[in-house]
């Protein structure tokens, strides 16, 4: 009986130990949400990020990606990350500027000269300092990916010059820089979540919107828009954020892997967008969109650039802008 009892105790203890070991080695499962379709570079980059993190942690972290607003629109997902109901999400920089006003700097019209400057700013000390501002709001900024250079599409007329924008009802982001710029141009800016844009265009509630051609192609905006003008009036960064407490609960080596692979995915996605732009324009043209390739950008810039920068400086000072300008 003593032998049987001893074996029983050993078996129970072994089972408890095995269960504990299993619990310790169980993968950390994270939910990652975004607003764009599976054909968009955001989703492709998110899948690449998830794949690399899983490989480098040897299965220690598994990231499931939820595209196309499955976890809610941009504002809902950001709130979810802050509250801990969503682990990771990515939204355009304008959706964070109400939380961290300094981020408005990235949305100023004609801020960047080229993609080299973009990378220097977003991937360097300026970008990291801006991401760190999110920590006071329960979010860990992992990296800046991209929405890209925004151009103007509408269903009413070609936009060749600044005067052609007057009177257009345009969906913008909720960012004050975007809103102010289109007010200066005489348009009627109407902020709304990206998930509502297609139906608003379809029902003629708005005349147009401004987004990169790659996004217009992936969301089939050509079905409800006829005119595209390559104004490239602003660059929009995409911020990848993680719930701060969840990030800090990871092992230090896992934290580093997540940060490194988020940064690697940024380079991957920007490269993907650069390669896809020509084919996106070809697809839009093939499906009936009329494209103004060389609008009067200088005329548009003369109206919006200095005035919107002045608005930012009045609220936030000019130190950040000077640092960005120094990287031209």
Secondary structure, 3 states (H helix, E strand, C coil): CHHHHHHHHHHHHHHHHHHHHHHHHCCEEEEEEECCCCCCHHHHHHHHHHHHHHHHCCCCEEEEEECCCCCCCHHHHHHHHHHCCCCEEEEEHHHHCCCCHHHHHHHCCCCCCCHHHHHHHHCCHHHHHHHHHHHHHCEEEEEEEEEEEEEEEECCCCCCCHHHHCCCEEEECCCHHHHHHHHHCCCEEEECCHHHHHHHHHCCCCCEEEECHHHHHHCCHHHCCCEEEEEEEEEEEEEEEEEHHHHHHCCHHHHHHHHHHHHHHHHHHHHHHHHHHHHHHHHHHHCCCEEECCCCHHHHHHHHHHHHHHHHHHHHCCHHHHHHHCCC
